[in-house]
Amino acid sequence: MIATSKGIAAVPMGSLVVLLATATAVGLPAEGVAIIAGIDRVLDMARTACNTPGHCLASIVVSKWEKEFHPNEAFAARPETQSVRQS
């Protein structure tokens, strides 16, 4: 289950495909997956809500670790933000 589920948080409804593949691999009936399909959509949104900030935080941590995090330079490079910075 762990090997087949790697990276499913980024794929909408990807967990159902992984769950179906895992269930059939271990001999469970595929019809059981249909029972949880309704609730999985809500859980999928919750997984995405947790996954997205985690990816953002990981990008910031790695860029700081590599000493490449320069938030002021990125903000100054966008001309539409100049009026925001000055006020």
Backbone as ProteinMPNN parsed JSONL, in Angstrom:
{"seq_chain_A": "MIATSKGIAAVPMGSLVVLLATATAVGLPAEGVAIIAGIDRVLDMARTACNTPGHCLASIVVSKWEKEFHPNEAFAARPETQSVRQS", "coords_chain_A": {"N_chain_A": [[0.836, -1.195, 0.0], [1.944, 1.258, 0.763], [3.954, 1.621, -1.158], [2.46, 1.82, -3.523], [0.988, 4.098, -3.089], [2.524, 6.363, -3.188], [2.845, 9.73, -3.721], [0.146, 10.32, -4.333], [-1.35, 12.411, -3.334], [-1.196, 14.658, -4.879], [-2.69, 14.136, -7.11], [-5.91, 14.43, -8.272], [-8.513, 12.471, -6.988], [-6.871, 10.299, -7.086], [-6.363, 8.517, -5.082], [-8.416, 6.642, -5.083], [-7.869, 5.054, -7.301], [-5.433, 3.921, -6.549], [-6.244, 2.6, -4.229], [-8.082, 0.774, -5.303], [-6.368, -0.738, -6.95], [-4.674, -1.828, -5.02], [-6.497, -3.244, -3.423], [-7.444, -5.224, -5.202], [-5.056, -6.517, -5.639], [-4.529, -7.789, -3.242], [-6.615, -9.495, -3.057], [-9.161, -8.6, -2.291], [-12.632, -7.708, -2.813], [-13.463, -5.592, -5.565], [-15.744, -4.081, -5.475], [-16.075, -3.032, -2.973], [-14.61, -0.708, -2.897], [-16.212, 1.125, -4.179], [-18.041, 1.801, -2.264], [-16.779, 3.62, -0.578], [-16.319, 5.735, -2.25], [-17.86, 8.07, -2.307], [-17.292, 9.514, 0.064], [-14.627, 9.846, -0.259], [-14.067, 11.987, -1.93], [-14.349, 14.287, -0.361], [-12.39, 13.766, 1.54], [-10.23, 13.816, -0.174], [-10.054, 16.504, -0.853], [-9.292, 17.486, 1.643], [-6.792, 16.238, 1.924], [-5.403, 17.528, -0.131], [-5.512, 20.148, 0.796], [-3.824, 19.966, 2.977], [-1.484, 19.101, 1.771], [-0.62, 21.046, -0.103], [0.25, 23.489, 1.346], [2.346, 22.228, 2.671], [4.122, 21.532, 0.609], [4.813, 24.095, -0.251], [6.082, 25.112, 2.062], [8.212, 23.296, 2.244], [9.618, 23.976, -0.072], [10.493, 26.544, 0.583], [12.096, 25.987, 2.824], [14.13, 24.37, 1.694], [15.209, 26.197, -0.156], [16.199, 28.153, 1.591], [18.05, 26.609, 2.955], [19.854, 26.098, 0.925], [20.762, 28.603, 0.612], [19.505, 30.332, -1.211], [17.234, 31.768, -0.944], [15.625, 34.658, -1.423], [13.549, 36.806, -0.641], [13.005, 39.572, -0.907], [14.183, 40.326, -3.322], [12.67, 38.881, -5.188], [10.198, 40.05, -4.821], [10.729, 42.678, -5.575], [11.257, 42.384, -8.255], [8.909, 42.267, -9.656], [7.02, 44.491, -11.417], [4.375, 45.303, -10.937], [4.083, 45.235, -8.236], [5.307, 47.395, -7.141], [3.872, 49.696, -6.351], [2.584, 48.706, -4.144], [4.646, 48.202, -2.352], [5.584, 50.774, -1.85], [3.581, 52.043, -0.473]], "CA_chain_A": [[0.0, 0.0, 0.0], [2.813, 2.425, 0.825], [4.645, 1.772, -2.441], [1.534, 2.24, -4.573], [0.345, 5.377, -2.783], [3.493, 7.453, -3.198], [2.527, 10.857, -4.587], [-1.253, 10.422, -4.755], [-2.003, 13.622, -2.834], [-1.198, 15.667, -5.932], [-3.563, 13.701, -8.195], [-7.304, 14.37, -7.826], [-9.133, 11.148, -6.952], [-5.848, 9.283, -7.313], [-6.388, 7.515, -4.021], [-9.33, 5.565, -5.454], [-7.164, 4.172, -8.234], [-4.452, 3.182, -5.761], [-6.987, 1.703, -3.352], [-8.614, -0.299, -6.136], [-5.252, -1.612, -7.349], [-4.199, -2.55, -3.842], [-7.536, -4.188, -3.006], [-7.45, -6.379, -6.105], [-3.786, -7.238, -5.489], [-4.574, -8.633, -2.046], [-7.743, -10.403, -3.162], [-10.421, -8.035, -1.81], [-13.522, -7.372, -3.931], [-13.376, -4.208, -6.033], [-16.998, -3.379, -5.195], [-15.922, -2.343, -1.689], [-14.065, 0.626, -3.145], [-17.331, 1.988, -4.572], [-18.728, 2.254, -1.057], [-16.111, 4.787, -0.011], [-16.071, 6.741, -3.288], [-18.543, 9.322, -1.977], [-16.591, 10.244, 1.11], [-13.241, 10.09, -0.649], [-13.927, 13.308, -2.551], [-14.137, 15.23, 0.737], [-11.065, 13.48, 2.08], [-9.267, 14.238, -1.179], [-9.876, 17.947, -0.677], [-8.529, 17.679, 2.877], [-5.399, 15.876, 1.638], [-4.818, 18.595, -0.937], [-5.36, 21.321, 1.658], [-2.629, 19.736, 3.8], [-0.333, 18.856, 0.916], [-0.154, 22.267, -0.766], [1.135, 24.281, 2.221], [3.549, 21.453, 2.957], [5.036, 21.701, -0.53], [5.305, 25.478, -0.209], [7.034, 25.2, 3.167], [9.402, 22.527, 1.881], [10.372, 24.769, -1.054], [11.157, 27.634, 1.304], [13.151, 25.407, 3.66], [15.247, 23.957, 0.84], [15.864, 27.382, -0.717], [16.989, 28.765, 2.668], [19.165, 25.71, 3.211], [20.794, 26.3, -0.175], [21.072, 30.042, 0.619], [18.956, 30.908, -2.435], [15.959, 32.399, -0.608], [15.755, 36.112, -1.436], [12.171, 37.272, -0.86], [12.956, 40.969, -1.335], [14.514, 40.38, -4.745], [11.528, 38.375, -5.945], [9.136, 41.047, -4.712], [11.135, 43.863, -6.324], [11.34, 42.072, -9.682], [7.588, 42.387, -10.264], [6.675, 45.916, -11.464], [3.036, 45.591, -10.417], [4.114, 45.287, -6.774], [6.02, 48.58, -6.686], [2.968, 50.582, -5.649], [2.278, 48.08, -2.865], [5.805, 48.381, -1.482], [5.766, 52.167, -1.495], [2.541, 52.538, 0.438]], "C_chain_A": [[0.872, 1.246, 0.0], [3.49, 2.667, -0.519], [3.702, 2.268, -3.532], [0.945, 3.619, -4.322], [1.301, 6.559, -2.816], [3.079, 8.525, -4.208], [1.077, 11.013, -4.972], [-1.924, 11.695, -4.295], [-2.08, 14.695, -3.912], [-2.131, 15.328, -7.087], [-5.004, 13.644, -7.692], [-7.897, 12.977, -8.02], [-8.132, 10.026, -7.233], [-5.866, 8.191, -6.272], [-7.336, 6.366, -4.351], [-8.662, 4.562, -6.39], [-6.166, 3.302, -7.469], [-5.152, 2.186, -4.849], [-7.56, 0.522, -4.127], [-7.513, -1.27, -6.551], [-4.751, -2.437, -6.179], [-5.208, -3.599, -3.395], [-7.556, -5.418, -3.902], [-6.158, -7.188, -5.977], [-3.797, -8.171, -4.283], [-5.798, -9.531, -2.009], [-9.057, -9.888, -2.602], [-11.317, -7.675, -2.992], [-13.452, -5.884, -4.28], [-14.638, -3.413, -5.722], [-16.93, -2.611, -3.876], [-15.375, -0.939, -1.846], [-15.182, 1.598, -3.515], [-18.078, 2.531, -3.357], [-18.089, 3.526, -0.505], [-15.864, 5.902, -1.023], [-16.714, 8.082, -2.953], [-17.805, 10.152, -0.953], [-15.168, 10.589, 0.704], [-13.049, 11.454, -1.29], [-13.659, 14.373, -1.485], [-12.753, 15.019, 1.346], [-9.961, 13.904, 1.119], [-9.004, 15.737, -1.082], [-9.07, 18.249, 0.58], [-7.058, 17.318, 2.67], [-4.707, 16.964, 0.837], [-4.584, 19.843, -0.099], [-4.152, 21.176, 2.582], [-1.369, 19.642, 2.948], [0.237, 20.144, 0.322], [0.695, 23.153, 0.142], [2.421, 23.538, 2.578], [4.579, 21.562, 1.843], [5.621, 23.104, -0.551], [6.365, 25.647, 0.878], [8.322, 24.459, 2.842], [10.255, 23.288, 0.867], [11.127, 25.9, -0.379], [12.312, 27.104, 2.147], [14.36, 25.026, 2.824], [15.966, 25.175, 0.264], [16.668, 28.131, 0.345], [18.217, 27.926, 2.981], [20.26, 25.892, 2.157], [21.233, 27.756, -0.304], [20.66, 30.73, -0.681], [17.633, 31.613, -2.185], [16.172, 33.897, -0.481], [14.377, 36.716, -1.673], [12.087, 38.717, -1.326], [13.279, 41.123, -2.818], [13.338, 39.91, -5.601], [10.387, 39.388, -5.936], [9.465, 42.272, -5.547], [11.148, 43.616, -7.829], [10.001, 42.233, -10.39], [7.156, 43.844, -10.25], [5.307, 46.235, -10.865], [3.013, 45.683, -8.894], [4.795, 46.559, -6.256], [5.113, 49.537, -5.914], [2.597, 50.017, -4.278], [3.423, 48.308, -1.888], [5.927, 49.816, -1.019], [4.727, 52.677, -0.532], [2.623, 51.93, 1.804]], "O_chain_A": [[0.56, 2.207, -0.704], [3.586, 3.81, -0.966], [4.11, 3.059, -4.382], [0.449, 4.251, -5.255], [0.893, 7.674, -2.49], [2.977, 8.254, -5.404], [0.785, 11.789, -5.881], [-2.984, 12.041, -4.818], [-2.955, 15.56, -3.855], [-2.342, 16.164, -7.965], [-5.296, 12.882, -6.77], [-7.786, 12.388, -9.095], [-8.531, 8.916, -7.585], [-5.439, 7.067, -6.534], [-7.09, 5.231, -3.943], [-8.876, 3.356, -6.271], [-6.067, 2.099, -7.709], [-4.7, 1.049, -4.711], [-7.521, -0.611, -3.647], [-7.704, -2.485, -6.508], [-4.439, -3.618, -6.335], [-4.83, -4.713, -3.03], [-7.672, -6.539, -3.408], [-6.162, -8.402, -6.182], [-3.153, -9.22, -4.298], [-6.003, -10.254, -1.034], [-9.995, -10.671, -2.449], [-10.81, -7.366, -4.07], [-13.391, -5.03, -3.396], [-14.598, -2.183, -5.708], [-17.661, -1.638, -3.691], [-15.647, -0.071, -1.018], [-15.096, 2.783, -3.191], [-18.679, 3.603, -3.423], [-18.791, 4.412, -0.018], [-15.257, 6.917, -0.681], [-16.159, 9.128, -3.288], [-17.706, 11.371, -1.093], [-14.567, 11.513, 1.252], [-11.962, 12.024, -1.198], [-12.832, 15.262, -1.69], [-12.037, 15.979, 1.631], [-8.88, 14.305, 1.55], [-7.864, 16.183, -1.212], [-8.252, 19.169, 0.584], [-6.173, 18.007, 3.179], [-3.548, 17.287, 1.098], [-3.57, 20.521, -0.263], [-3.522, 22.175, 2.93], [-0.298, 20.068, 3.379], [1.456, 20.306, 0.255], [1.789, 23.542, -0.266], [3.468, 24.159, 2.765], [5.776, 21.673, 2.108], [6.805, 23.278, -0.84], [7.414, 26.249, 0.647], [9.411, 24.951, 3.137], [11.483, 23.248, 0.939], [12.272, 26.184, -0.731], [13.386, 27.705, 2.179], [15.494, 25.323, 3.2], [17.195, 25.192, 0.198], [17.718, 28.692, 0.032], [19.294, 28.461, 3.242], [21.449, 25.844, 2.473], [21.984, 28.106, -1.215], [21.371, 31.597, -1.189], [16.97, 32.02, -3.139], [16.822, 34.359, 0.457], [14.065, 37.102, -2.8], [11.175, 39.059, -2.078], [12.696, 41.973, -3.491], [13.056, 40.507, -6.64], [9.694, 39.557, -6.938], [8.572, 42.852, -6.166], [11.057, 44.568, -8.604], [9.968, 42.326, -11.617], [6.941, 44.398, -9.173], [5.106, 47.329, -10.339], [2.033, 46.157, -8.319], [4.85, 46.772, -5.045], [5.543, 50.127, -4.923], [2.324, 50.779, -3.351], [3.185, 48.579, -0.711], [6.34, 50.055, 0.116], [4.971, 53.66, 0.168], [1.813, 52.253, 2.673]]}, "name": "protein", "num_of_chains": 1, "seq": "MIATSKGIAAVPMGSLVVLLATATAVGLPAEGVAIIAGIDRVLDMARTACNTPGHCLASIVVSKWEKEFHPNEAFAARPETQSVRQS"}
